[in-house]
Amino acid sequence: MNWLALRVLTPDAAPQVRTVAALDVPAAHGRLTVLPGHAPLLCALRPGRVRVTEPDGSRSEIGVGPGMLHIDTRGATLIVDSAAAESG
C-alpha cells in the first residue's frame, strides 16, 4: 500500500477524509513522519503545520491547533481544536 487515509476531526467542522502518501506532524516532542504501514500510535500534537505529501508527489500544509494523532490499520486521524488548509 503506497497511501494512507487521513481523517481530520475538529469540534466545529464536518470530518475531512482524504488519501495521502505521507504526513509530517508537529508532535509534542518534535516532528514525526508517518508513512503507509506505520505502527499503531497515539501521540499529542502541538499547534503548527502538518505537511502532507499527496499520492501524486505534490505537497500541501494544514495548520492545526493542539490535539492528538491516532494511527491504526485504517490510516491516520488528526483530532485537533482547529484545522485550516494553508497555501504556499
QUIHUHU-V984332 format. One line per field, one symbol per residue. ss: DSSP state (@ for helix, = for strand, . for the rest). A space follows every 10 residues. Layout:
ss: ???
This chain:
ss: ...======. .....===== .======..= =====..... =====..=== ===.....== ====..==== ==..====== ..====..
